[in-house]
Amino acid sequence: MTQETKCRALHLTVIALIVIALDQLSKWYLLYVVSMPSRPPIEVTGFFKLVMVWNQGVSFGMLKNPDSNYMPYFLMLMAVVICAVLLRLGLKSALKWERIGYGMVIGGALANVIDRVRFGAVADFFYFHLNDFAYPAFNVADSFICIGVAMLLWMMMRHPDKP
């Protein structure tokens, strides 16, 4: 492994670990300090509430199959495989902002895998709504995944010549 690859690996690892730490810290606070599982939703503003949702599927509850005991394991395996592919792409990237995007997505995905291992589902808390429009509940890891994907798409548009 070259020195440059080691530096990229460190960069990706640090970003992923920061994302994991922020996500798990927020979940610890909302689960154990605020005690969200035992209380009703907390209205923060007219359009934002803290809620307790255990997501057994993927984003927005897709692929949720309550009859399958194997679905959590399948979702964890899928997340780990995707992270391995993203890690490989991130190690090849010479663009710092692209590596940050990869690190955010990897960290967010692994943070949600940690939830599946610990709880059998992903803990989601943030719920935005406006009249009849409501965005599905999400967490800090989900936010970093979305931001990371947006950064990767932005970098692809700015540097279409890069593979």
VMD Tcl script that builds the backbone (N, CA, C; Angstrom):
set m [mol new atoms 489]
animate dup $m
set s [atomselect $m all]
$s set {name element resname resid chain x y z} {
  {N N MET 1 A 0.851 -1.172 0.000}
  {CA C MET 1 A 0.000 0.000 0.000}
  {C C MET 1 A 0.903 1.243 0.000}
  {N N THR 2 A 0.660 2.132 -0.949}
  {CA C THR 2 A 1.485 3.334 -1.046}
  {C C THR 2 A 1.136 4.308 0.071}
  {N N GLN 3 A 2.020 5.276 0.269}
  {CA C GLN 3 A 1.789 6.307 1.277}
  {C C GLN 3 A 0.522 7.099 0.959}
  {N N GLU 4 A 0.299 7.372 -0.316}
  {CA C GLU 4 A -0.899 8.115 -0.730}
  {C C GLU 4 A -2.169 7.328 -0.410}
  {N N THR 5 A -2.158 6.031 -0.648}
  {CA C THR 5 A -3.321 5.184 -0.347}
  {C C THR 5 A -3.552 5.119 1.160}
  {N N LYS 6 A -2.472 5.049 1.938}
  {CA C LYS 6 A -2.594 5.056 3.397}
  {C C LYS 6 A -3.235 6.349 3.879}
  {N N CYS 7 A -2.826 7.466 3.283}
  {CA C CYS 7 A -3.383 8.768 3.649}
  {C C CYS 7 A -4.873 8.826 3.315}
  {N N ARG 8 A -5.235 8.322 2.140}
  {CA C ARG 8 A -6.654 8.291 1.740}
  {C C ARG 8 A -7.459 7.397 2.673}
  {N N ALA 9 A -6.881 6.251 3.041}
  {CA C ALA 9 A -7.568 5.324 3.944}
  {C C ALA 9 A -7.796 5.985 5.307}
  {N N LEU 10 A -6.793 6.691 5.789}
  {CA C LEU 10 A -6.929 7.400 7.066}
  {C C LEU 10 A -8.015 8.464 6.971}
  {N N HIS 11 A -8.019 9.199 5.877}
  {CA C HIS 11 A -9.009 10.252 5.645}
  {C C HIS 11 A -10.427 9.667 5.678}
  {N N LEU 12 A -10.643 8.589 4.932}
  {CA C LEU 12 A -11.954 7.932 4.896}
  {C C LEU 12 A -12.349 7.395 6.276}
  {N N THR 13 A -11.389 6.794 6.958}
  {CA C THR 13 A -11.658 6.205 8.270}
  {C C THR 13 A -12.042 7.269 9.283}
  {N N VAL 14 A -11.316 8.369 9.314}
  {CA C VAL 14 A -11.609 9.441 10.279}
  {C C VAL 14 A -13.007 10.005 10.039}
  {N N ILE 15 A -13.338 10.261 8.791}
  {CA C ILE 15 A -14.665 10.806 8.489}
  {C C ILE 15 A -15.751 9.812 8.876}
  {N N ALA 16 A -15.581 8.552 8.503}
  {CA C ALA 16 A -16.584 7.534 8.852}
  {C C ALA 16 A -16.734 7.414 10.370}
  {N N LEU 17 A -15.630 7.446 11.107}
  {CA C LEU 17 A -15.696 7.340 12.569}
  {C C LEU 17 A -16.373 8.559 13.200}
  {N N ILE 18 A -16.150 9.737 12.650}
  {CA C ILE 18 A -16.831 10.941 13.153}
  {C C ILE 18 A -18.338 10.808 12.943}
  {N N VAL 19 A -18.733 10.359 11.758}
  {CA C VAL 19 A -20.165 10.176 11.465}
  {C C VAL 19 A -20.770 9.150 12.421}
  {N N ILE 20 A -20.095 8.026 12.592}
  {CA C ILE 20 A -20.590 6.984 13.504}
  {C C ILE 20 A -20.724 7.539 14.918}
  {N N ALA 21 A -19.716 8.263 15.381}
  {CA C ALA 21 A -19.748 8.814 16.736}
  {C C ALA 21 A -20.901 9.803 16.909}
  {N N LEU 22 A -21.080 10.704 15.955}
  {CA C LEU 22 A -22.167 11.683 16.058}
  {C C LEU 22 A -23.533 10.994 16.060}
  {N N ASP 23 A -23.690 9.995 15.186}
  {CA C ASP 23 A -24.958 9.280 15.119}
  {C C ASP 23 A -25.223 8.518 16.415}
  {N N GLN 24 A -24.261 7.752 16.867}
  {CA C GLN 24 A -24.473 6.949 18.066}
  {C C GLN 24 A -24.643 7.812 19.319}
  {N N LEU 25 A -23.952 8.931 19.378}
  {CA C LEU 25 A -24.125 9.856 20.502}
  {C C LEU 25 A -25.536 10.447 20.510}
  {N N SER 26 A -26.025 10.834 19.338}
  {CA C SER 26 A -27.382 11.381 19.264}
  {C C SER 26 A -28.409 10.318 19.653}
  {N N LYS 27 A -28.206 9.093 19.227}
  {CA C LYS 27 A -29.133 8.014 19.567}
  {C C LYS 27 A -29.075 7.697 21.055}
  {N N TRP 28 A -27.889 7.668 21.619}
  {CA C TRP 28 A -27.763 7.447 23.064}
  {C C TRP 28 A -28.529 8.516 23.824}
  {N N TYR 29 A -28.343 9.774 23.438}
  {CA C TYR 29 A -29.004 10.879 24.125}
  {C C TYR 29 A -30.529 10.757 24.021}
  {N N LEU 30 A -31.024 10.519 22.813}
  {CA C LEU 30 A -32.481 10.459 22.630}
  {C C LEU 30 A -33.092 9.189 23.228}
  {N N LEU 31 A -32.369 8.082 23.220}
  {CA C LEU 31 A -32.900 6.848 23.798}
  {C C LEU 31 A -32.829 6.826 25.316}
  {N N TYR 32 A -31.707 7.260 25.874}
  {CA C TYR 32 A -31.479 7.059 27.304}
  {C C TYR 32 A -31.593 8.313 28.161}
  {N N VAL 33 A -31.322 9.468 27.617}
  {CA C VAL 33 A -31.452 10.700 28.395}
  {C C VAL 33 A -32.861 11.273 28.225}
  {N N VAL 34 A -33.296 11.436 26.978}
  {CA C VAL 34 A -34.634 11.963 26.701}
  {C C VAL 34 A -35.695 10.866 26.892}
  {N N SER 35 A -35.310 9.601 26.821}
  {CA C SER 35 A -36.203 8.446 26.973}
  {C C SER 35 A -37.321 8.432 25.942}
  {N N MET 36 A -36.963 8.637 24.675}
  {CA C MET 36 A -37.952 8.683 23.607}
  {C C MET 36 A -38.821 7.426 23.503}
  {N N PRO 37 A -38.296 6.211 23.758}
  {CA C PRO 37 A -39.172 5.041 23.611}
  {C C PRO 37 A -40.370 5.044 24.564}
  {N N SER 38 A -40.269 5.740 25.674}
  {CA C SER 38 A -41.354 5.696 26.669}
  {C C SER 38 A -42.178 6.980 26.728}
  {N N ARG 39 A -42.025 7.851 25.755}
  {CA C ARG 39 A -42.782 9.097 25.816}
  {C C ARG 39 A -43.417 9.415 24.474}
  {N N PRO 40 A -44.415 10.277 24.496}
  {CA C PRO 40 A -45.047 10.671 23.227}
  {C C PRO 40 A -44.120 11.598 22.439}
  {N N PRO 41 A -44.444 11.826 21.154}
  {CA C PRO 41 A -43.621 12.749 20.358}
  {C C PRO 41 A -43.478 14.112 21.035}
  {N N ILE 42 A -42.313 14.710 20.828}
  {CA C ILE 42 A -42.026 16.037 21.394}
  {C C ILE 42 A -42.089 17.042 20.259}
  {N N GLU 43 A -43.036 17.975 20.333}
  {CA C GLU 43 A -43.146 18.998 19.296}
  {C C GLU 43 A -42.096 20.076 19.561}
  {N N VAL 44 A -41.143 20.192 18.648}
  {CA C VAL 44 A -40.063 21.174 18.777}
  {C C VAL 44 A -40.499 22.487 18.123}
  {N N THR 45 A -41.048 22.384 16.922}
  {CA C THR 45 A -41.620 23.546 16.225}
  {C C THR 45 A -42.929 23.084 15.582}
  {N N GLY 46 A -43.590 23.973 14.891}
  {CA C GLY 46 A -44.825 23.622 14.215}
  {C C GLY 46 A -44.624 22.649 13.066}
  {N N PHE 47 A -43.371 22.444 12.637}
  {CA C PHE 47 A -43.099 21.553 11.505}
  {C C PHE 47 A -42.075 20.462 11.817}
  {N N PHE 48 A -41.641 20.384 13.080}
  {CA C PHE 48 A -40.612 19.409 13.441}
  {C C PHE 48 A -40.921 18.802 14.803}
  {N N LYS 49 A -40.879 17.459 14.851}
  {CA C LYS 49 A -41.092 16.730 16.099}
  {C C LYS 49 A -39.976 15.715 16.302}
  {N N LEU 50 A -39.722 15.403 17.545}
  {CA C LEU 50 A -38.887 14.257 17.888}
  {C C LEU 50 A -39.840 13.097 18.140}
  {N N VAL 51 A -39.635 11.994 17.440}
  {CA C VAL 51 A -40.497 10.826 17.557}
  {C C VAL 51 A -39.620 9.594 17.764}
  {N N MET 52 A -40.246 8.479 18.106}
  {CA C MET 52 A -39.504 7.226 18.226}
  {C C MET 52 A -40.055 6.253 17.205}
  {N N VAL 53 A -39.229 5.923 16.195}
  {CA C VAL 53 A -39.611 4.970 15.160}
  {C C VAL 53 A -38.496 3.938 15.043}
  {N N TRP 54 A -38.865 2.664 15.119}
  {CA C TRP 54 A -37.909 1.584 14.904}
  {C C TRP 54 A -38.078 1.106 13.470}
  {N N ASN 55 A -37.119 1.440 12.621}
  {CA C ASN 55 A -37.179 1.119 11.197}
  {C C ASN 55 A -36.529 -0.245 10.960}
  {N N GLN 56 A -37.338 -1.217 10.583}
  {CA C GLN 56 A -36.813 -2.556 10.318}
  {C C GLN 56 A -36.458 -2.754 8.854}
  {N N GLY 57 A -36.802 -1.790 8.013}
  {CA C GLY 57 A -36.483 -1.881 6.593}
  {C C GLY 57 A -35.274 -1.027 6.274}
  {N N VAL 58 A -35.220 -0.541 5.040}
  {CA C VAL 58 A -34.172 0.390 4.639}
  {C C VAL 58 A -34.793 1.783 4.638}
  {N N SER 59 A -34.264 2.683 3.862}
  {CA C SER 59 A -34.761 4.053 3.834}
  {C C SER 59 A -36.275 4.096 3.680}
  {N N PHE 60 A -36.882 4.910 4.517}
  {CA C PHE 60 A -38.333 5.131 4.486}
  {C C PHE 60 A -39.119 3.840 4.728}
  {N N GLY 61 A -38.511 2.859 5.378}
  {CA C GLY 61 A -39.203 1.626 5.706}
  {C C GLY 61 A -39.345 0.638 4.558}
  {N N MET 62 A -38.711 0.911 3.415}
  {CA C MET 62 A -38.798 -0.027 2.294}
  {C C MET 62 A -38.093 -1.342 2.661}
  {N N LEU 63 A -38.496 -2.420 2.027}
  {CA C LEU 63 A -37.965 -3.772 2.246}
  {C C LEU 63 A -38.224 -4.283 3.661}
  {N N LYS 64 A -39.230 -3.742 4.314}
  {CA C LYS 64 A -39.586 -4.211 5.643}
  {C C LYS 64 A -40.470 -5.439 5.481}
  {N N ASN 65 A -40.039 -6.539 6.032}
  {CA C ASN 65 A -40.812 -7.767 5.953}
  {C C ASN 65 A -40.904 -8.356 7.357}
  {N N PRO 66 A -42.014 -8.084 8.068}
  {CA C PRO 66 A -42.124 -8.548 9.456}
  {C C PRO 66 A -42.139 -10.064 9.591}
  {N N ASP 67 A -42.428 -10.785 8.512}
  {CA C ASP 67 A -42.488 -12.244 8.574}
  {C C ASP 67 A -41.124 -12.902 8.406}
  {N N SER 68 A -40.115 -12.122 8.045}
  {CA C SER 68 A -38.804 -12.695 7.781}
  {C C SER 68 A -37.846 -12.429 8.937}
  {N N ASN 69 A -37.308 -13.504 9.498}
  {CA C ASN 69 A -36.301 -13.368 10.551}
  {C C ASN 69 A -34.926 -13.064 9.971}
  {N N TYR 70 A -34.799 -13.240 8.641}
  {CA C TYR 70 A -33.502 -13.090 7.993}
  {C C TYR 70 A -33.286 -11.691 7.406}
  {N N MET 71 A -34.340 -10.897 7.301}
  {CA C MET 71 A -34.222 -9.582 6.671}
  {C C MET 71 A -33.174 -8.692 7.351}
  {N N PRO 72 A -33.121 -8.595 8.684}
  {CA C PRO 72 A -32.074 -7.752 9.287}
  {C C PRO 72 A -30.663 -8.178 8.888}
  {N N TYR 73 A -30.439 -9.482 8.779}
  {CA C TYR 73 A -29.112 -9.979 8.399}
  {C C TYR 73 A -28.807 -9.669 6.936}
  {N N PHE 74 A -29.824 -9.811 6.105}
  {CA C PHE 74 A -29.664 -9.473 4.693}
  {C C PHE 74 A -29.334 -7.989 4.541}
  {N N LEU 75 A -30.044 -7.127 5.271}
  {CA C LEU 75 A -29.803 -5.687 5.172}
  {C C LEU 75 A -28.419 -5.316 5.702}
  {N N MET 76 A -27.986 -5.980 6.772}
  {CA C MET 76 A -26.637 -5.715 7.288}
  {C C MET 76 A -25.585 -6.143 6.280}
  {N N LEU 77 A -25.748 -7.319 5.704}
  {CA C LEU 77 A -24.800 -7.809 4.700}
  {C C LEU 77 A -24.762 -6.874 3.501}
  {N N MET 78 A -25.927 -6.442 3.046}
  {CA C MET 78 A -25.998 -5.533 1.905}
  {C C MET 78 A -25.264 -4.221 2.223}
  {N N ALA 79 A -25.462 -3.690 3.418}
  {CA C ALA 79 A -24.803 -2.442 3.805}
  {C C ALA 79 A -23.284 -2.610 3.847}
  {N N VAL 80 A -22.817 -3.726 4.387}
  {CA C VAL 80 A -21.372 -3.962 4.482}
  {C C VAL 80 A -20.759 -4.121 3.090}
  {N N VAL 81 A -21.434 -4.824 2.197}
  {CA C VAL 81 A -20.930 -4.988 0.828}
  {C C VAL 81 A -20.864 -3.635 0.118}
  {N N ILE 82 A -21.918 -2.836 0.265}
  {CA C ILE 82 A -21.929 -1.495 -0.349}
  {C C ILE 82 A -20.803 -0.644 0.227}
  {N N CYS 83 A -20.584 -0.727 1.538}
  {CA C CYS 83 A -19.487 0.034 2.160}
  {C C CYS 83 A -18.134 -0.404 1.613}
  {N N ALA 84 A -17.954 -1.694 1.382}
  {CA C ALA 84 A -16.693 -2.190 0.829}
  {C C ALA 84 A -16.456 -1.631 -0.573}
  {N N VAL 85 A -17.508 -1.591 -1.382}
  {CA C VAL 85 A -17.387 -1.022 -2.735}
  {C C VAL 85 A -17.064 0.458 -2.649}
  {N N LEU 86 A -17.761 1.178 -1.768}
  {CA C LEU 86 A -17.514 2.619 -1.620}
  {C C LEU 86 A -16.119 2.893 -1.081}
  {N N LEU 87 A -15.643 2.045 -0.193}
  {CA C LEU 87 A -14.283 2.193 0.331}
  {C C LEU 87 A -13.269 2.050 -0.796}
  {N N ARG 88 A -13.475 1.069 -1.628}
  {CA C ARG 88 A -12.555 0.873 -2.759}
  {C C ARG 88 A -12.555 2.094 -3.679}
  {N N LEU 89 A -13.756 2.628 -3.973}
  {CA C LEU 89 A -13.844 3.828 -4.807}
  {C C LEU 89 A -13.189 5.022 -4.115}
  {N N GLY 90 A -13.419 5.150 -2.812}
  {CA C GLY 90 A -12.831 6.258 -2.061}
  {C C GLY 90 A -11.320 6.208 -2.017}
  {N N LEU 91 A -10.759 4.995 -1.940}
  {CA C LEU 91 A -9.302 4.852 -1.921}
  {C C LEU 91 A -8.682 5.246 -3.251}
  {N N LYS 92 A -9.445 5.122 -4.324}
  {CA C LYS 92 A -8.939 5.502 -5.646}
  {C C LYS 92 A -9.104 6.991 -5.934}
  {N N SER 93 A -9.948 7.667 -5.173}
  {CA C SER 93 A -10.257 9.061 -5.471}
  {C C SER 93 A -9.144 10.008 -5.035}
  {N N ALA 94 A -8.723 10.855 -5.948}
  {CA C ALA 94 A -7.716 11.862 -5.629}
  {C C ALA 94 A -8.374 13.156 -5.143}
  {N N LEU 95 A -9.693 13.240 -5.223}
  {CA C LEU 95 A -10.419 14.452 -4.845}
  {C C LEU 95 A -10.841 14.395 -3.379}
  {N N LYS 96 A -10.377 15.366 -2.596}
  {CA C LYS 96 A -10.655 15.391 -1.157}
  {C C LYS 96 A -12.154 15.406 -0.864}
  {N N TRP 97 A -12.911 16.242 -1.551}
  {CA C TRP 97 A -14.348 16.360 -1.277}
  {C C TRP 97 A -15.099 15.094 -1.670}
  {N N GLU 98 A -14.600 14.409 -2.658}
  {CA C GLU 98 A -15.211 13.136 -3.029}
  {C C GLU 98 A -14.978 12.107 -1.924}
  {N N ARG 99 A -13.771 12.077 -1.390}
  {CA C ARG 99 A -13.474 11.154 -0.283}
  {C C ARG 99 A -14.320 11.489 0.946}
  {N N ILE 100 A -14.542 12.766 1.188}
  {CA C ILE 100 A -15.406 13.154 2.308}
  {C C ILE 100 A -16.811 12.594 2.089}
  {N N GLY 101 A -17.322 12.711 0.866}
  {CA C GLY 101 A -18.633 12.154 0.543}
  {C C GLY 101 A -18.675 10.644 0.761}
  {N N TYR 102 A -17.662 9.944 0.271}
  {CA C TYR 102 A -17.601 8.493 0.483}
  {C C TYR 102 A -17.559 8.172 1.980}
  {N N GLY 103 A -16.741 8.896 2.714}
  {CA C GLY 103 A -16.634 8.664 4.160}
  {C C GLY 103 A -17.953 8.892 4.884}
  {N N MET 104 A -18.714 9.918 4.467}
  {CA C MET 104 A -20.015 10.182 5.083}
  {C C MET 104 A -20.996 9.037 4.821}
  {N N VAL 105 A -21.028 8.568 3.595}
  {CA C VAL 105 A -21.956 7.479 3.255}
  {C C VAL 105 A -21.555 6.199 3.991}
  {N N ILE 106 A -20.280 5.887 3.998}
  {CA C ILE 106 A -19.798 4.688 4.691}
  {C C ILE 106 A -20.114 4.783 6.184}
  {N N GLY 107 A -19.793 5.918 6.790}
  {CA C GLY 107 A -20.051 6.092 8.220}
  {C C GLY 107 A -21.529 5.993 8.559}
  {N N GLY 108 A -22.377 6.620 7.751}
  {CA C GLY 108 A -23.814 6.556 7.998}
  {C C GLY 108 A -24.354 5.144 7.869}
  {N N ALA 109 A -23.907 4.434 6.836}
  {CA C ALA 109 A -24.368 3.060 6.638}
  {C C ALA 109 A -23.916 2.162 7.787}
  {N N LEU 110 A -22.670 2.302 8.208}
  {CA C LEU 110 A -22.173 1.466 9.301}
  {C C LEU 110 A -22.834 1.823 10.632}
  {N N ALA 111 A -23.155 3.097 10.835}
  {CA C ALA 111 A -23.860 3.495 12.056}
  {C C ALA 111 A -25.232 2.824 12.123}
  {N N ASN 112 A -25.906 2.734 10.988}
  {CA C ASN 112 A -27.201 2.059 10.976}
  {C C ASN 112 A -27.049 0.547 11.132}
  {N N VAL 113 A -25.936 -0.020 10.642}
  {CA C VAL 113 A -25.658 -1.443 10.880}
  {C C VAL 113 A -25.481 -1.681 12.377}
  {N N ILE 114 A -24.804 -0.782 13.057}
  {CA C ILE 114 A -24.630 -0.901 14.511}
  {C C ILE 114 A -25.988 -0.985 15.197}
  {N N ASP 115 A -26.943 -0.151 14.775}
  {CA C ASP 115 A -28.294 -0.207 15.344}
  {C C ASP 115 A -28.933 -1.572 15.110}
  {N N ARG 116 A -28.784 -2.088 13.898}
  {CA C ARG 116 A -29.400 -3.388 13.596}
  {C C ARG 116 A -28.800 -4.489 14.470}
  {N N VAL 117 A -27.500 -4.410 14.727}
  {CA C VAL 117 A -26.855 -5.393 15.599}
  {C C VAL 117 A -27.349 -5.216 17.036}
  {N N ARG 118 A -27.401 -3.987 17.516}
  {CA C ARG 118 A -27.794 -3.709 18.904}
  {C C ARG 118 A -29.277 -3.912 19.170}
  {N N PHE 119 A -30.126 -3.411 18.244}
  {CA C PHE 119 A -31.561 -3.350 18.522}
  {C C PHE 119 A -32.428 -4.195 17.588}
  {N N GLY 120 A -31.859 -4.679 16.495}
  {CA C GLY 120 A -32.653 -5.402 15.512}
  {C C GLY 120 A -33.383 -4.492 14.540}
  {N N ALA 121 A -33.211 -3.189 14.683}
  {CA C ALA 121 A -33.842 -2.180 13.819}
  {C C ALA 121 A -33.052 -0.885 13.971}
  {N N VAL 122 A -33.312 0.059 13.090}
  {CA C VAL 122 A -32.624 1.348 13.132}
  {C C VAL 122 A -33.511 2.357 13.865}
  {N N ALA 123 A -32.920 3.078 14.818}
  {CA C ALA 123 A -33.647 4.089 15.579}
  {C C ALA 123 A -33.707 5.396 14.787}
  {N N ASP 124 A -34.924 5.854 14.506}
  {CA C ASP 124 A -35.151 7.128 13.805}
  {C C ASP 124 A -35.932 8.053 14.716}
  {N N PHE 125 A -35.588 9.356 14.678}
  {CA C PHE 125 A -36.182 10.309 15.619}
  {C C PHE 125 A -36.706 11.598 15.002}
  {N N PHE 126 A -36.113 12.043 13.920}
  {CA C PHE 126 A -36.413 13.372 13.396}
  {C C PHE 126 A -37.556 13.300 12.398}
  {N N TYR 127 A -38.602 14.070 12.651}
  {CA C TYR 127 A -39.809 14.004 11.832}
  {C C TYR 127 A -40.231 15.413 11.430}
  {N N PHE 128 A -40.120 15.690 10.127}
  {CA C PHE 128 A -40.538 16.978 9.581}
  {C C PHE 128 A -41.883 16.816 8.884}
  {N N HIS 129 A -42.749 17.784 9.093}
  {CA C HIS 129 A -44.074 17.738 8.488}
  {C C HIS 129 A -44.576 19.157 8.252}
  {N N LEU 130 A -45.418 19.289 7.259}
  {CA C LEU 130 A -46.024 20.583 6.941}
  {C C LEU 130 A -47.406 20.309 6.357}
  {N N ASN 131 A -48.438 20.619 7.132}
  {CA C ASN 131 A -49.814 20.292 6.759}
  {C C ASN 131 A -49.916 18.809 6.433}
  {N N ASP 132 A -50.318 18.452 5.216}
  {CA C ASP 132 A -50.480 17.051 4.849}
  {C C ASP 132 A -49.184 16.408 4.363}
  {N N PHE 133 A -48.134 17.208 4.142}
  {CA C PHE 133 A -46.860 16.665 3.686}
  {C C PHE 133 A -46.028 16.273 4.899}
  {N N ALA 134 A -45.524 15.056 4.888}
  {CA C ALA 134 A -44.668 14.592 5.981}
  {C C ALA 134 A -43.493 13.825 5.395}
  {N N TYR 135 A -42.310 14.109 5.904}
  {CA C TYR 135 A -41.113 13.392 5.482}
  {C C TYR 135 A -40.904 12.253 6.479}
  {N N PRO 136 A -40.600 11.047 6.022}
  {CA C PRO 136 A -40.425 9.928 6.960}
  {C C PRO 136 A -39.349 10.232 8.005}
  {N N ALA 137 A -39.544 9.696 9.193}
  {CA C ALA 137 A -38.586 9.899 10.279}
  {C C ALA 137 A -37.207 9.389 9.854}
  {N N PHE 138 A -36.174 10.076 10.331}
  {CA C PHE 138 A -34.803 9.719 9.978}
  {C C PHE 138 A -33.886 10.014 11.150}
  {N N ASN 139 A -32.605 9.736 10.987}
  {CA C ASN 139 A -31.625 9.955 12.063}
  {C C ASN 139 A -30.391 10.668 11.513}
  {N N VAL 140 A -29.402 10.869 12.361}
  {CA C VAL 140 A -28.172 11.571 11.972}
  {C C VAL 140 A -27.432 10.794 10.881}
  {N N ALA 141 A -27.371 9.474 10.994}
  {CA C ALA 141 A -26.682 8.660 9.976}
  {C C ALA 141 A -27.334 8.841 8.614}
  {N N ASP 142 A -28.669 8.825 8.589}
  {CA C ASP 142 A -29.390 9.027 7.330}
  {C C ASP 142 A -29.055 10.387 6.722}
  {N N SER 143 A -28.953 11.393 7.574}
  {CA C SER 143 A -28.612 12.741 7.098}
  {C C SER 143 A -27.242 12.751 6.440}
  {N N PHE 144 A -26.269 12.096 7.074}
  {CA C PHE 144 A -24.924 12.057 6.499}
  {C C PHE 144 A -24.893 11.253 5.200}
  {N N ILE 145 A -25.692 10.191 5.121}
  {CA C ILE 145 A -25.758 9.424 3.876}
  {C C ILE 145 A -26.262 10.317 2.752}
  {N N CYS 146 A -27.336 11.054 3.016}
  {CA C CYS 146 A -27.906 11.942 1.986}
  {C C CYS 146 A -26.933 13.048 1.591}
  {N N ILE 147 A -26.284 13.658 2.577}
  {CA C ILE 147 A -25.315 14.719 2.284}
  {C C ILE 147 A -24.136 14.148 1.499}
  {N N GLY 148 A -23.655 12.973 1.902}
  {CA C GLY 148 A -22.542 12.336 1.202}
  {C C GLY 148 A -22.882 11.998 -0.236}
  {N N VAL 149 A -24.071 11.460 -0.463}
  {CA C VAL 149 A -24.492 11.148 -1.833}
  {C C VAL 149 A -24.604 12.427 -2.655}
  {N N ALA 150 A -25.155 13.486 -2.059}
  {CA C ALA 150 A -25.262 14.766 -2.768}
  {C C ALA 150 A -23.878 15.301 -3.130}
  {N N MET 151 A -22.917 15.160 -2.208}
  {CA C MET 151 A -21.548 15.604 -2.502}
  {C C MET 151 A -20.946 14.789 -3.649}
  {N N LEU 152 A -21.181 13.484 -3.643}
  {CA C LEU 152 A -20.644 12.628 -4.707}
  {C C LEU 152 A -21.263 12.989 -6.055}
  {N N LEU 153 A -22.558 13.229 -6.071}
  {CA C LEU 153 A -23.216 13.638 -7.316}
  {C C LEU 153 A -22.683 14.985 -7.798}
  {N N TRP 154 A -22.494 15.905 -6.869}
  {CA C TRP 154 A -21.951 17.228 -7.210}
  {C C TRP 154 A -20.548 17.089 -7.813}
  {N N MET 155 A -19.727 16.255 -7.193}
  {CA C MET 155 A -18.368 16.063 -7.693}
  {C C MET 155 A -18.388 15.392 -9.066}
  {N N MET 156 A -19.325 14.475 -9.297}
  {CA C MET 156 A -19.434 13.835 -10.605}
  {C C MET 156 A -19.810 14.860 -11.677}
  {N N MET 157 A -20.683 15.798 -11.321}
  {CA C MET 157 A -21.082 16.831 -12.287}
  {C C MET 157 A -19.947 17.824 -12.531}
  {N N ARG 158 A -19.190 18.141 -11.500}
  {CA C ARG 158 A -18.088 19.103 -11.636}
  {C C ARG 158 A -16.883 18.510 -12.330}
  {N N HIS 159 A -16.705 17.204 -12.203}
  {CA C HIS 159 A -15.544 16.523 -12.783}
  {C C HIS 159 A -15.999 15.323 -13.608}
  {N N PRO 160 A -16.717 15.563 -14.695}
  {CA C PRO 160 A -17.228 14.445 -15.497}
  {C C PRO 160 A -16.124 13.628 -16.167}
  {N N ASP 161 A -14.915 14.188 -16.248}
  {CA C ASP 161 A -13.809 13.474 -16.868}
  {C C ASP 161 A -13.184 12.428 -15.954}
  {N N LYS 162 A -13.470 12.522 -14.643}
  {CA C LYS 162 A -12.911 11.557 -13.681}
  {C C LYS 162 A -13.752 10.275 -13.728}
  {N N PRO 163 A -13.087 9.121 -13.669}
  {CA C PRO 163 A -13.842 7.849 -13.685}
  {C C PRO 163 A -14.596 7.648 -12.384}
}
mol reanalyze $m
mol bondsrecalc $m
mol representation Tube
mol addrep $m
